[in-house]
Amino acid sequence: MSTVRPLVLSTVVLPHQRWNDGAQASWVGAEQLGFHTAYTYDHLSWRTFRDGPWFGAVPTLTAAALATERISLGTLVTNPNFRHPVTLAKDLITLDDLSGGRIRLGIGAGTSGFDAAVLGQAPWSPRERADRFAEFVALLDRLLTEPDVTYEGTFYSAYEARNVPGCVQTPRLPFAVAATGPRGLALAARYGEAWVTTGDDTLFADGTPADSDAAIAGQVDRLEAACTAIDRDPGTVRRILLTGFTPEKNEVLESVDRFVDFAGRHRALGFDEIVIHWPIPDSDFASEQVVFESIATESLAQL
C-alpha cells in the first residue's frame, strides 16, 4: 500500500506565448498563487500547437528564473529525441545557478511524435527509445555529479566533459522520471527523486475514472516493486500526476469541488504532487481563470 503524504499543487505553463504578451505574467502569477512548481513542456513543437507560436524550454526557464524568487521551476518533460546529455547538463547547471537552486528536471523516453524526426533521423523503435533513455539518464546523472566525465556508450559519448562548479543543489538537481513500463520504472527507482505519470493513455478516450484509478494504482504498485528490487525505500520517491490525460481530461478544473474529489482520490493512491495546466483558451487546456485560481488557493485546505 502506498504511503499517503502531504500534497502539493503545481502547474504547467506551455511556452506558446511571447514573453511580453502573457508568458511572463503566467510565470509570475504561478508564484503569486502559491504553486509548488511551475513546469513547461520541452518540445520543439507539440500536437495542436504545432503550427502556432512555441518557444524553447531552456530560454523560457531562464527568463522565468529571473522573473521569480521562490517557486521551483522545471521541465515536464525533457527527452532524448533532440537532446544530448553533455549539452543538457551544462544548460541545467546554468539554470540551477540562475534560479538559486530551484530547478527540477522532468525526464522521459519520448514518443514517436513531431520531435522524433525533426532532426532528420528516422523515429526510433520503442526498444531503441528505451535503450537510449536508460543510457541518457545514467550519463546525465554522472555529468551533474562529477566535475570531469569521459564515457563511450552505444548511443552517447562524453570526452573530458567539464561541469564545474556543478549544481547549486547537491549532489545534483532532482530528477522526476516519467515512466509506466518496467524499464522506465526501474530508472525512476534508481535515479528519480520523483516519478511522473499521466495515467494510462489507452483509457483516455473510453475509460472511466474508476478504470483510470485502478490502472494508476497498478503503476504505483510496479514502481514500489522496482524500488524494493534495489533495496530502496519506495517512500523516498515522490509521485507526480500530470493531469489532463486521464478519462476526466481537463474537466477536473470545472470547479473546486470537482478538483478536490479528483485530487483526494489520487492522494489516496500515494501521490504527493498534482500538476494542472495553466489555462489556454480555445484549447484542450481551456478552463475558467477564476476557477483555476480558486483551485490553486483553496483546494489544498479541503484535502
C-alpha positions as CSV (number, residue, x, y, z in Angstrom):
1,M,0.0,0.0,0.0
2,S,1.3,3.5,-0.9
3,T,2.1,5.9,1.8
4,V,-0.3,8.9,1.9
5,R,1.9,12.0,2.1
6,P,1.3,15.8,2.2
7,L,0.0,17.0,-1.2
8,V,1.3,20.0,-3.2
9,L,-0.1,21.6,-6.3
10,S,1.9,22.6,-9.3
11,T,1.2,24.0,-12.8
12,V,2.4,23.7,-16.4
13,V,2.9,26.9,-18.4
14,L,3.0,25.9,-22.0
15,P,5.6,28.0,-24.0
16,H,3.0,29.3,-26.6
17,Q,3.1,33.0,-25.9
18,R,5.6,35.7,-26.4
19,W,7.3,36.7,-23.1
20,N,5.8,40.2,-23.1
21,D,2.4,39.1,-24.4
22,G,1.4,37.0,-21.5
23,A,4.1,34.4,-20.8
24,Q,5.9,36.4,-18.1
25,A,2.6,37.2,-16.4
26,S,1.7,33.5,-16.2
27,W,5.1,32.5,-14.6
28,V,4.9,35.4,-12.1
29,G,1.2,34.5,-11.5
30,A,2.1,30.9,-10.7
31,E,4.4,32.1,-7.9
32,Q,1.9,34.5,-6.6
33,L,-0.8,31.8,-6.5
34,G,1.4,29.6,-4.3
35,F,2.1,26.8,-6.7
36,H,4.9,24.5,-5.6
37,T,6.5,24.2,-9.0
38,A,5.9,25.7,-12.4
39,Y,6.9,23.4,-15.3
40,T,7.0,23.8,-19.0
41,Y,7.0,21.2,-21.8
42,D,10.3,20.6,-23.6
43,H,9.3,20.1,-27.2
44,L,10.2,21.8,-30.5
45,S,6.6,21.7,-31.4
46,W,3.6,19.8,-29.9
47,R,0.3,18.4,-31.1
48,T,-2.4,21.0,-31.9
49,F,0.1,23.8,-31.1
50,R,2.5,22.7,-33.9
51,D,1.6,25.4,-36.4
52,G,1.4,28.2,-33.9
53,P,3.8,30.1,-31.6
54,W,6.0,27.8,-29.5
55,F,9.2,28.7,-27.7
56,G,12.2,26.8,-26.3
57,A,12.1,25.4,-22.8
58,V,15.6,26.3,-21.6
59,P,15.4,30.0,-22.6
60,T,11.9,30.2,-21.2
61,L,13.0,28.7,-17.8
62,T,15.9,31.1,-17.8
63,A,13.5,34.1,-18.1
64,A,11.2,32.5,-15.5
65,A,14.1,32.1,-13.1
66,L,14.9,35.7,-13.3
67,A,11.3,36.8,-13.0
68,T,10.5,34.8,-9.9
69,E,12.1,34.3,-6.5
70,R,10.6,31.3,-4.6
71,I,8.8,28.9,-6.9
72,S,10.5,25.8,-8.2
73,L,10.9,25.5,-11.9
74,G,11.4,22.6,-14.3
75,T,10.6,20.6,-17.4
76,L,7.8,18.2,-17.7
77,V,9.4,16.5,-19.5
78,T,12.7,16.6,-21.4
79,N,13.5,13.6,-23.6
80,P,16.4,12.4,-25.7
81,N,14.7,13.0,-29.1
82,F,16.6,16.2,-29.7
83,R,18.8,16.5,-26.6
84,H,22.3,15.3,-25.8
85,P,23.3,14.7,-22.1
86,V,26.5,16.8,-22.4
87,T,24.9,20.0,-23.6
88,L,21.7,19.4,-21.5
89,A,23.9,19.1,-18.3
90,K,25.6,22.4,-19.0
91,D,22.2,24.1,-19.5
92,L,20.8,22.6,-16.3
93,I,23.7,23.6,-14.2
94,T,23.4,27.1,-15.5
95,L,19.6,27.2,-14.9
96,D,20.2,25.9,-11.3
97,D,22.7,28.7,-10.7
98,L,20.5,31.4,-12.2
99,S,17.5,30.3,-10.1
100,G,19.4,29.8,-6.9
101,G,18.8,26.1,-6.8
102,R,15.1,26.0,-7.9
103,I,15.3,23.7,-10.9
104,R,13.8,20.2,-11.2
105,L,14.2,18.0,-14.3
106,G,11.3,16.1,-15.5
107,I,12.7,13.5,-18.0
108,G,11.1,10.8,-20.1
109,A,11.9,8.5,-23.0
110,G,10.0,10.5,-25.6
111,T,7.5,9.3,-28.2
112,S,7.2,9.0,-31.9
113,G,5.6,12.5,-32.3
114,F,6.9,15.5,-34.1
115,D,10.2,15.8,-32.2
116,A,11.2,12.2,-33.1
117,A,12.1,13.1,-36.6
118,V,12.7,16.8,-36.6
119,L,16.5,16.5,-36.8
120,G,16.1,14.3,-39.9
121,Q,16.5,10.9,-38.3
122,A,14.0,8.0,-38.6
123,P,11.9,7.7,-35.5
124,W,13.3,5.2,-33.1
125,S,11.6,1.9,-32.3
126,P,10.1,1.6,-28.7
127,R,13.1,-0.7,-27.8
128,E,15.6,1.8,-29.1
129,R,13.9,4.6,-27.2
130,A,14.1,2.6,-24.0
131,D,17.7,1.7,-24.6
132,R,18.6,5.4,-25.3
133,F,16.6,6.6,-22.3
134,A,18.5,4.3,-19.9
135,E,21.9,5.4,-21.2
136,F,20.8,9.1,-21.3
137,V,19.7,9.2,-17.7
138,A,22.7,7.3,-16.4
139,L,25.1,9.6,-18.2
140,L,23.2,12.8,-17.3
141,D,23.4,11.7,-13.6
142,R,27.2,11.4,-13.9
143,L,27.5,14.7,-15.7
144,L,25.6,16.5,-13.0
145,T,27.5,15.0,-10.1
146,E,31.1,14.6,-11.4
147,P,33.4,17.5,-12.5
148,D,35.0,15.6,-15.3
149,V,33.3,12.8,-17.3
150,T,34.6,10.7,-20.1
151,Y,32.2,8.0,-21.4
152,E,31.8,5.9,-24.5
153,G,28.4,4.3,-24.8
154,T,26.2,2.8,-27.5
155,F,24.3,6.0,-28.2
156,Y,26.1,8.8,-26.3
157,S,29.6,9.8,-25.6
158,A,31.4,12.4,-23.5
159,Y,35.1,13.3,-23.6
160,E,36.5,15.2,-20.7
161,A,33.2,16.9,-20.2
162,R,33.7,19.6,-17.5
163,N,30.8,20.7,-15.3
164,V,32.4,22.9,-12.7
165,P,31.1,24.1,-10.2
166,G,28.2,21.7,-10.6
167,C,24.6,22.2,-9.4
168,V,23.6,24.5,-6.6
169,Q,21.5,21.7,-5.3
170,T,23.6,18.8,-4.0
171,P,24.5,16.2,-5.1
172,R,22.6,17.4,-8.1
173,L,19.2,18.9,-9.0
174,P,16.3,16.4,-8.6
175,F,15.1,14.1,-11.4
176,A,11.4,13.4,-11.9
177,V,11.4,10.3,-14.2
178,A,8.3,9.8,-16.3
179,A,7.6,6.1,-16.8
180,T,4.9,3.4,-16.9
181,G,6.8,0.4,-18.3
182,P,9.2,-1.9,-16.4
183,R,12.4,-0.4,-17.7
184,G,11.4,3.2,-17.2
185,L,10.1,2.4,-13.7
186,A,13.4,0.8,-12.9
187,L,15.1,4.0,-13.9
188,A,12.8,6.0,-11.7
189,A,13.6,3.7,-8.8
190,R,17.3,4.1,-9.3
191,Y,17.7,7.7,-10.4
192,G,14.5,9.5,-9.6
193,E,13.8,11.8,-6.7
194,A,10.3,11.6,-8.1
195,W,8.2,9.6,-10.6
196,V,5.8,11.1,-13.1
197,T,2.7,9.6,-14.8
198,T,-0.2,10.9,-16.9
199,G,-2.2,7.7,-16.2
200,D,-3.0,5.0,-18.7
201,D,-3.2,6.6,-22.2
202,T,-5.3,3.6,-23.5
203,L,-8.1,4.7,-21.3
204,F,-8.1,8.4,-22.4
205,A,-10.9,8.1,-24.9
206,D,-13.3,5.5,-23.5
207,G,-12.2,4.7,-19.9
208,T,-13.9,5.6,-16.7
209,P,-12.5,7.4,-13.7
210,A,-12.6,4.0,-11.8
211,D,-10.7,2.3,-14.7
212,S,-8.1,5.1,-14.5
213,D,-7.7,4.9,-10.8
214,A,-7.2,1.1,-11.0
215,A,-4.6,1.4,-13.7
216,I,-2.7,4.1,-11.9
217,A,-2.8,2.0,-8.7
218,G,-1.1,-0.7,-10.7
219,Q,1.6,1.7,-11.9
220,V,2.2,2.7,-8.3
221,D,2.5,-0.9,-7.2
222,R,5.0,-1.6,-10.0
223,L,7.1,1.5,-9.0
224,E,7.2,0.3,-5.4
225,A,8.2,-3.2,-6.6
226,A,11.0,-1.6,-8.7
227,C,12.2,0.2,-5.6
228,T,12.1,-2.9,-3.4
229,A,14.1,-4.8,-6.0
230,I,17.1,-2.5,-5.5
231,D,16.5,-2.1,-1.7
232,R,15.3,1.4,-2.0
233,D,12.5,2.6,0.3
234,P,9.6,3.3,-2.0
235,G,8.5,6.2,0.3
236,T,11.6,8.1,-0.8
237,V,10.3,8.6,-4.3
238,R,7.8,11.4,-4.7
239,R,4.8,10.7,-7.0
240,I,3.7,13.3,-9.5
241,L,0.4,13.1,-11.6
242,L,0.2,15.4,-14.6
243,T,-3.5,16.0,-15.2
244,G,-5.4,16.4,-18.5
245,F,-4.7,12.9,-19.9
246,T,-7.0,10.7,-17.7
247,P,-10.6,10.0,-18.8
248,E,-11.7,13.1,-16.9
249,K,-9.4,15.2,-19.1
250,N,-9.4,18.9,-18.2
251,E,-12.9,18.6,-16.7
252,V,-11.4,18.3,-13.2
253,L,-10.8,22.1,-13.4
254,E,-14.5,22.9,-13.8
255,S,-15.0,23.6,-10.1
256,V,-13.1,23.5,-6.8
257,D,-15.3,20.6,-5.6
258,R,-14.6,18.5,-8.6
259,F,-10.9,19.0,-8.4
260,V,-10.9,18.3,-4.6
261,D,-12.6,14.9,-5.4
262,F,-10.1,14.1,-8.1
263,A,-7.1,15.2,-6.0
264,G,-8.4,13.3,-3.0
265,R,-8.7,10.0,-4.9
266,H,-5.1,10.3,-6.2
267,R,-3.7,11.4,-2.9
268,A,-5.1,8.1,-1.5
269,L,-3.1,6.3,-4.2
270,G,0.1,7.9,-2.8
271,F,0.5,10.9,-5.0
272,D,2.1,14.0,-3.3
273,E,2.1,16.4,-6.3
274,I,-0.7,17.1,-8.8
275,V,0.1,19.3,-11.8
276,I,-2.6,21.3,-13.6
277,H,-2.2,23.2,-16.9
278,W,-2.3,27.0,-16.8
279,P,-5.5,27.9,-18.8
280,I,-5.2,28.3,-22.5
281,P,-8.4,29.5,-24.2
282,D,-9.7,27.5,-27.2
283,S,-7.5,24.5,-26.5
284,D,-7.6,21.1,-24.7
285,F,-6.4,23.1,-21.7
286,A,-9.2,25.7,-21.6
287,S,-10.6,26.5,-18.1
288,E,-12.0,29.5,-16.4
289,Q,-9.2,31.6,-15.0
290,V,-11.1,32.5,-11.9
291,V,-11.9,28.8,-11.1
292,F,-8.3,27.8,-11.8
293,E,-7.1,30.5,-9.3
294,S,-9.6,29.3,-6.7
295,I,-8.4,25.7,-7.1
296,A,-4.8,27.0,-6.6
297,T,-5.6,28.9,-3.5
298,E,-8.5,26.9,-1.9
299,S,-8.3,23.2,-2.8
300,L,-5.4,22.0,-0.6
301,A,-7.2,23.3,2.5
302,Q,-10.0,20.9,1.8
303,L,-7.8,17.8,1.4
